[in-house]
Amino acid sequence: MADPGLPRPAAALTSLVRDIHAAAAEDAMPELTFAAYRDFADTGNRLRYEDRYFRRRARLAARAAQALLDPGADLGPLADTLWSVCGEYSWALPAHERHGTRPEQCVDLFAAETAHTLAETVAGLGERLDPRVAGRVRDEVERRVFAPYADERPLAWEGFGNNWEAVCGGAVGMAALALLGGSPGDRERLGAMLDRSRRAMASYLAGFGDDGGCAEGVDYWVYGFGYFVYFAEALRAYTGEDLLAAPKVREIAAFPHRVALGGGAYVPFSDGSERPWLPAGLLTRLSERFGTPPPSVVPSLHDDHCYRWGHLSRTLSWHRPLPVPDEAETSSYLPDLGWAVHRGRYAFAAKGGHNDEPHNHNDLGHFVLHTHGESVLDDLGAGEYTAEYFRAGRYDALQPSALGHSVPVVDGQAQLPGRDRAAKVLHHGLDGGTLCFDLDLTSAYRVAGLRSLVRRFRWFPEGRLELTDEIDAERALPIDEIFISRRRPVLSAASADWDGLVRLVRSLPQASVEELLTTDHHGRPDHVYRLRCPVLAPAGRSVHRFVFELR
């Protein structure tokens, strides 16, 4: 059972508590109309419904936190909110309902999170909450989530080996810990549900290599690993077993720090972002357990646009001041992912991997150049999630397509998706301070006459990248070398210049710049500039060298 209430939060969280009170005071709960619900099926648009859904979750999380922080709080508004959430047609998102047989019993990420929020709220408030409200909450959690979870039939996400397993298994497991266990029959049922959650956690961990790297990017590390840690610590409190003791977990805990670019920026590969939000409670607990850096930013309630109870409640419960460890290493290499990162005054990152990763982008050999707090040669991260983004039309979207990355187009052919489209790491190492990273990209392409394409990076920490593409061809092949930025480069006969931040030093007689207007992950306009530098690879072996200078 959950402990009643929440502990008095650390003084550093004063602004977070203020955010909670302000959000709890807002009156209206956005209505989830049928028109909004059917929008995804009719148009493929997710954002219009999800905006309303997550504003409702903001009210729920804020009012639950306020009630659990303040024993004297008026529970009337929270009771109304709980009652309203219990009346929703489905706790799952319309985009996810294909993962269940019935919408109202679809255990997706957000149905599981909703059950977790409601369960810990009701358990924590105990007799303070009107029994009619508490009884309805328990009934709805049972009907919508516990019943399908206790059923032995497989759930759609079991076996995914990604964030779904950790979030769904962790959130349902924590909900069960909060509400079950009061009778022998309950305890037996709880044990079976916890076993299912343990299996989900084992599958989640199996999705990582020994380097602890998260192919989905830092944002999804926060999501999946966050819920893994929250469940692991709840399970440890209940049984004494420690899922965090698994050897791989220490490496996973270090992942975001190994792909940091500096100043709060991180490598934005896959469906990630350059400035992800890292929950303060999660970082605190990992720092205590593994010595990783503690949080350096005071959190806001609105950092998480989905208003997840796991992140909020554990930040309120766990966050405390901790000493900052010694300076982290400047160079990181994740051999299972095939990511190389170097940070300092300037930062550089490049990736290998394969083109069937979770939240995959066709991006073998892609790289980022970071200066003055910005990735100038950039990765676009996640696009707007629509129906087609996770179906056959995924690579028609700019962000996951090869044409949205700084990788070559060979004889008009971009990189292809698939597990067999893999970069082979030929070499990685430091040579007198210079980072050397060589990748064989040949299998990424299906081009008649292309025998091999090897991309070599030489990164000099003083702000210089030498990029060399070595091509072996049976016939002459036209190559478009592509470089992606959100800044428009200015071209001259001997260079391309991105606002004085990065300069490409090379004769560019045929180079051109394309302006592309897309939408970002949140549906906002996103201007992208694609520099095309045509070269001709003659029959036989040829070398094509590009030098970038950072300022």
Disulfide bonds with the S-S distance in Angstrom:
none
